[in-house]
């Protein structure tokens, strides 16, 4: 595109541009470079697309610098696939070349840069190292490995590297870290004479749009020129960050020590102490690593020790949580068993007074659960979860507990009750509700309140009618608690199909018809619909839990009344 636009300009304005110059700016720049000691940057490409423009032997750096290393010392280094160089007219005028590649860690932060790389079997220097070595008469360096430590020996300077030729950077503080001069100021001659003489000057652009931005550990972003300047500054000043050979061993020791210590401590300590210990040790690891870095220039990563501590703390926390959950579940089961024992004991009181109550309690409990599960299929009753259904079922045995307060002369009377006697019989709902109210006041366990509330609602309202003609309060419609509406149908169905001292039992079909006729008057229509859908299951339940002793009608023995 640029060449086409330049050709267009040449055709339109031939008087303004010299006809003999194909790229006058590059030619003039190459002349200026040839008058000084310069190095050019190139890029080593690791992608699958090979963009090599020249053979590696033509790299200018090979004619000026030499790197000596033991055989096989670069075998583990990354292998570039190609090279992207500058214009031939510029590379021919340069004193040397160096690669400009950088290396970011997995978190996107620049902590180290490659100083040496191997390209087709030959060691090549980075742009910064190439520029630095051009300032010295000594242009031979040796790559030395001593055990687990690797260094570049250049004259009397020992540059610590990692096993793949990377240098840990010691960034300068302050912004900017190095003096900058704009191209405008230099071309206009605004600088003092000889202000750049004897200096290593890096020339380039750092516009944000170039994308040449690198995040440092301090959170500051640097462009590529300043990264190369930092490398030169570290080597000249000898301010290196060293990752010692024993660093990996120290990290491993810290991991094992923290792992064993934290396991012993956290397995016995409580939650607060464990949390405080984890925070203190984490801060301590970070502070120790930072002090080694700032004071001694030694880099030992605290990441793995801290990660070990957090992992162990998390695992032990989950184990403790699991153990506590099992304890809670065990206590809950014990509580439920105790709750069931109390229910059976209380319902046994009613059974002692009224022998018709025994299997009636078991059947109505199942009926209530069947109705509630069927109702749950309707959107209106979607709030009925399994826990609520079980609580409703457990409440059922207590629905007639108030009968313990009714005199035997009424409760066991074989004949029809007088109006006055029936009024006394109706008070069993209030007696039972009052007894549950006293228990509610006395319990300190919130989980018991749901059950007792269901039971109290069922006791006091299971004789209320949908049209308001029931007792004790004459509630109508949805004023009647759901627990009472469920028990109302279950209680009547069981009374209809059961033989009592004062009546014969009815067939299931007759009982079903009678309940259907009372839909909307005595019973909630929704609950009647649920009953119709599950009436066969009602019948099977009545057959499965049948009365063990059939009372003799009019015998006067174990007689009772369904109110």
HUSUL-V51584 format. One record per backbone hydrogen bond with DSSP energy under -1.0 kcal/mol. CO is the residue of the C=O (numbers start at 1). NH is the residue of the N-H. Records with the same first field share a line. If there is no record, write none. Layout:
CO->NH  NH
This chain:
1->5
2->6
3->7
4->8
5->9
6->10
7->11
8->12
9->13
13->16
23->27
24->28
25->29
26->30
27->31
28->32
29->33
30->34
33->36
38->95  96
40->98
42->100
43->84
45->81  82
55->58
56->59
59->62
60->63
61->65
66->141
68->143
70->73
72->75
74->77
82->45
84->43
87->90  91
88->92
90->94
96->40
98->42
99->127
105->108
109->105
111->169
113->167
115->126
117->124
119->122
122->119
124->117
125->99
126->130
127->131
128->132
129->133
130->134
132->135
133->136
139->66
141->68
142->153
144->151
146->149
149->146
150->161
151->144
152->159
153->142
154->157
157->154
159->152
162->165
165->115  116
166->162
167->113
182->186
183->187
184->188
185->190
186->189
192->195
196->199
207->210
208->211
211->213
214->222
215->110
216->219
220->216
222->214
223->227
224->228
225->229
226->230
227->231
228->232
229->233
230->234
231->235
232->236
233->237
234->238
238->240
242->299
244->247
246->250
247->251
248->252
249->253
250->254
251->255
252->256
253->257
254->258
255->259
256->260
257->261
258->262
259->263
260->264
261->265
262->266
263->267
265->269
270->274
271->275
272->276
273->277
274->278
275->279
276->280
277->281
278->282
279->283
280->284
281->285
282->286
283->287
284->288
285->289
286->290
287->291
288->292
289->293
290->294
291->295
292->298
297->242
302->306
303->307
304->308
305->309
306->310
307->311
308->312
309->313
310->314
311->315
312->316
313->317
314->318
315->319
316->320
317->321
318->322
319->323
320->324
321->325
322->326
323->327
324->328
325->329
326->330
327->331
328->332
329->333
330->334
331->335
332->336
333->337
334->338
335->339
336->340
337->341
338->342
339->343
340->344
341->345
342->346
343->347
344->348
346->350
347->351
348->352
349->353
350->354
354->357
357->361
358->362
359->363
360->364
361->365
362->366
363->367
364->368
365->369
366->370
367->371
368->372
369->373
370->374
371->375
372->376
374->377
375->378
378->381
379->382
381->384
383->385
385->389
386->390
387->391
388->392
389->393
390->394
391->395
392->396
395->398
396->399
398->401
400->403
401->404
402->405
403->406
407->410  411
408->412
410->413
418->422
419->423
420->424
421->425
422->426
424->427
425->428
426->429
427->431
428->432
429->433
430->434
431->435
432->436
433->437
434->438
435->439
436->440
437->441
438->442
439->443
445->448
448->452
449->453
450->454
451->455
452->456
453->457
454->458
455->459
456->460
457->461
458->462
461->464
463->471
465->468
466->477
476->479
477->480
481->485
482->486
483->487
484->488
485->489
486->490
487->491
488->492
489->493
490->494
491->495
492->496
493->497
496->506
500->503
501->554
503->500
507->511
508->512
509->513
510->514
511->515
512->516
513->517
514->518
516->519
518->521  522  523
521->467
523->520
524->528
525->529
526->530
527->531
528->532
529->533
530->534
534->538
535->539
536->540
537->541
538->542
539->543
540->544
541->545
552->555
